[in-house]
């Protein structure tokens, strides 16, 4: 029996060449102004994806406390990041776009135009009839704006955080074994094959693609479920046998969307489930460290990775400690709490004291 709990999307990893510059843009555009940790350290547990040796890196995990997942903005310090040789297009294998939750298409457009944040064309209806549009950051990463109704705080921002991802896959049915079978996205909102009008302004959007939008029928549960909220995953397949991988001949951490991360409780049960379904952990700090927490500077926990059938990385983090009021030395030990129970709203709101303007 599965005995793990998912709070929601903790973050989407974004590989960049300069963290401060990228973070400033994400604060302005998507309100990602609340850091949980910021540190320079050695990535020594990701050897399968970093050339077989530890790599120096600088990273920050930051949230928009209105709702949604955060960004882990990640930069190599000991090597020059490698860009994709070819333009990344819809249908390539990997995380093509990050979905951002917004309150209103009109208000978001008004704000973006005021702040000179360029959008890729005008809003158009997706296959379900819902209006959406895309933007591209200065690094070339693509973000889809998706209206949502679940919010944690009201900070008068037009966006929340990460609401999911568009993931290129080679075989939809095989990929469902992960995205539905492990992550619980078991509801099909639409399943469309053809040329989609709402993708017309993005690279590769004019291709013949199969698109399957997934949501969860069962709500997320766990400490951060109120903050992280709902999310959706869209699987996209060109059906071509020679489809390129977005991170082909590159390292995890190079520019682009490097992983999709979920906050979980019950790592041992999740490990067993993933193995039974054919997706064993490829990185597992709980076993590497003999059960001791992985220190992330101002936070601690276990993390593990699996690969979807096309090698796209999905991370699981079991958070043990987070800073609540850092300047007073108040850190929350999550291991002493009910794994299914959401943290009180007032406690999560104290994270705002670390906000960066």
N, C-alpha and C positions, 0 to 999 in steps of 0.2 A: 504493500500500500504506500502511495506517495505521501510523504510527511514533510513537505517543504512548503514555504509560503513566500510569495513574491509581493513585495511592496509596490513594484512598478518599475519603470525605466529610471534607474539612478542617473545615468548620463550616457551621452554619446561621445566617444572619443574623437577628437579632432587634431590630427597632426598638422603642425604649422612650422614656419621657419623662424618666427619671432613671437613668443607668447605675449609680451606686453602690447604689441601693436594689434594682434588678433583679439586679445581680450578687450581692449578699448573699443574696438568695433562691435563686439558682441554685447558689451554693456550698453552702448548707444542704440543698437538696432534691436536687440532682443532682451534687454533688461537683465543680463546675466551679471549681477553686481554683488552677489553674496558668496564669498569664497568659504569653502569648508577646509581645504588645505591648500598650501602653496609651498613647494619645496624643490630643491635641486638634490638629486640623489642618483644612485645607480640602479638601472633596471636589470636586476640580476636573475629574475625568475622567468623571463620571457625569451630564453635562449632559442627555442624553436623558431622564433619570429624576428630575432635581432642578429642574425648571422652567426649564431652559435657562441656568442660571447656577450658579457655584460656591456651595457651602453649607458653612458652618462646622459641624464635628461633633466629638464626643468618642466614642471607640470603644475597646473592649478585646477582644482575642481570647484566650479562656481555654479550658482543657481539663480534663477528668478523666483522669488518666494511667492509670486502670485499663484503659481502652480506649474507642474510639469517637471521633466527630468532636467538635469544640468548638462554642462559641457565639461569634459576633462580635456583641457587644452594642453597639448603635449609637444615638446620640442627637444630634438637631439642637441646635445652640447658638445659631444666628442666626435661627431661626424657631420658632413654636409647632407642635409635632407635631400632625397631624390624625388623629383617630380615624375608623374606619369609621362611616358614618352608620347602616347597618343591622347587625344581629347577623350575625356570620359563621357560616355553617352548612355542614355536610358537603355537598359537591357544588358549592359556590361555586368559581369558577376561581382557582386559586392554591394556595399552601401552606397547607393547613388545619390540620395538626398535625405536630409533630415527634415522631418515634419515639425513645424512650430505651431503651438496652439495660440489662437488669437480670439479676441472677443467679437470683433466686427471687421468684415472686409473693408468697409468704407472708412472706418476710423483708422485702421492700420495703413491703408493707402494714403490717407490724409497726412498721417504722421511721417510716413516714409518720404513722401514728396517734400514735406516741410524740412526734413533733415537730410535731403538729397541722398536717400538710400534707394538706388535704382531697382525697379522690379522688371522681370522678364515678361513684357507684354501686359495686357489687361487681364482682369479676372475672367475666368471661364468656368463652365460647369463640368464637374467630373462625371464619371459614368452613373453615379447615384443621383445626379442633379444638384449636388452641393457646389457652391461657388468656391473657387480656390485660385491662388496665383503663386508665382515663384519669384525668389530673389537670388542673386549670386553675390557672395561676399568678395572682397578684394583678392582673395586667394583662389577664387574659382569654384568654391564649394557652393552647392545648390541647396536651397531651403524652400520647402513648400508651406505656405500659410494655410492653416486649417481651422475653421471656426469650431469652438468647443464651448460646452456649457458648464463644465465643472471647474470651480476655482477655489483656491484655498484662502488667499488674501486679496484685498483690493488696494493696490498701490497706485492706481490710476495710470498704469502702463497699458499699452495696446496689445502687448503679447505676453504670453507665458513662456515656458521653456520647451524642452523637447517633448514632442507628442507622438513620436514614432519614427519610422523610416521607410523609405522606398528601397527595396533590396532586389538586386538583379540575381536571378537564379536560372539554372539550366533546366530544371525539372520541377514544376510546381508541386506535384504529388509527393515527390521525395522530400522536398523542403518542408512540407506540412508536418512531417514527422517531428521536426524541431519546433517550428513556430506555433503549431497547434498542440502537438503531443507533449512537448516539454514546457513551453512558455504559456500555453493555455489560450491562444487566440483561436477560438473554436467557432466563431460566427463569421460566415461569409457575407459581406455587405454587397459586393458585386464580383462577378467573374466575367470579364469581357476580353474578347480577342478582336484586334483590328487596329485601326489608326484612331487615336483619341484626340479630340479637339483641345482638351485642356492641357495637353503636352506639347502643343504646336510651337511654343516659344523656347523650349529647352533642347539641349543637344540630344539628338536621336529621337526626339519626340514625334517625328514623322514616320517612324518605323512601324511595321506591323508587329504589335506586341500583345501578349496575354497579360492581363492585370487582374490580380486577385487581392481585394482589400479585406483584411481580417481584423476583427475586434474580439474581445473577451466577453463571453456570456456571464462569467463569474467575476465579481469585483475583486480587485487586488486587496490583499490584507497584509498587515504587518506594520512595523513602527512608522514608516514614512509614507504609507498609502494615502493619507490625507493630502500631503504636500505633492506627491508625484502624480496622483490622479490617474485618469484613464489614458489609454494610448491605443494606437493602431499600427499595424504592419501591412505594407503593400508589397506583394511579391510580383516581380515583373520578369517575364521571360520572352526572349526573341525566338526561341525554338531552334536557334542555330547551333550546330554541334561544335563550331570553332569560336564561340563567343569569348571575347577577351576578359581576363580577370583585371579588376581595377588595381590590385596590388601585385600584379605580375612583375617579377624581377625587382621587387622593392621590399623594404622592411616594414613591419608594423611600426607605426610612429612617423613614417614618412608622410608628406602632405596628403590630406584627404580624411575621410571618415574611417577611423581605424578599428572601431568596434562598437557594438551595441551592448550596454551594461545594465543589468538588473540587480536591484537590492533584494536580497533573499534572507530567509532564516531556514536552517535545516540543511546544512551543506552535505552532511553524510547521506541523507536520504536523497538529495538531488544528485549526488555522485552516482548512487546506485541506479536511479531512474535513467540518467543519461547513458550509463553503460549498457543497461538492458535494452535501450532503444537504439543502440548502435552509435552513440556519440560520446565516447569516453572523454574525461577531462584530459586535455593536452598540457595544461598547466594547473598545478594544485598546491597552493602554499600551505594548506592545512596539513597535508601529508609531508611536504618538504620540510616544514618547520616543526614537525611532531606535535601538532595541535596548538603551538604558540601563535599569538597574533602577529600579523604582519604590520610593522610600524609605518604609518604614512605621515609622520611628522606630528600633525595635530589630531590625527584620527588613527584608528587601528581596526584590524579585522582579518578575515581570510578572503582570498580571491581565487577564482578558478576560471578556466576558459574551455569552451568547446568550439568546434568548427561545424558550421552547417554543411550540407553535402557539397558545396562549392568552395569551402574553405573560408567563408566569411566568419570572423571571430565574434563570439558572443561571450561576454564576461558576466560572472556572478560574483557579487560582493556580499559577504556576511559581515555587517558592520558591528563591531564590538564596542567602540568608543568614539564619540564625536564631541567637539567643543561646543558648549552652549553659551557660556560667557567666558571667553578666553582670558580677558584682562583680570578676571577674578579667580582664574584657575578652576572654573567649574566645567567638568567633563562628565558626560552621561555614559554610564555603563549599561549597555543594552542587553547584556547577557543575563541580567537579573530580572528581565521583564517578560511578560507573556508574548511569545513570538507572533501571535496572531493579532494582538491588540495595537491599534494606532496610538502613537504618542499624543498627549494632550495638545490642543492647538496652541495654548499659551507657551508651551515649551518650545515648539517649533518656531514660533514667532520670535523667540529670543535670538535665533540665528541672524536676525536682521541687524543686530548690534555690530556685526562684522562687515556691514555693507561698505563697498568701495564706491565713491562718487566718480 
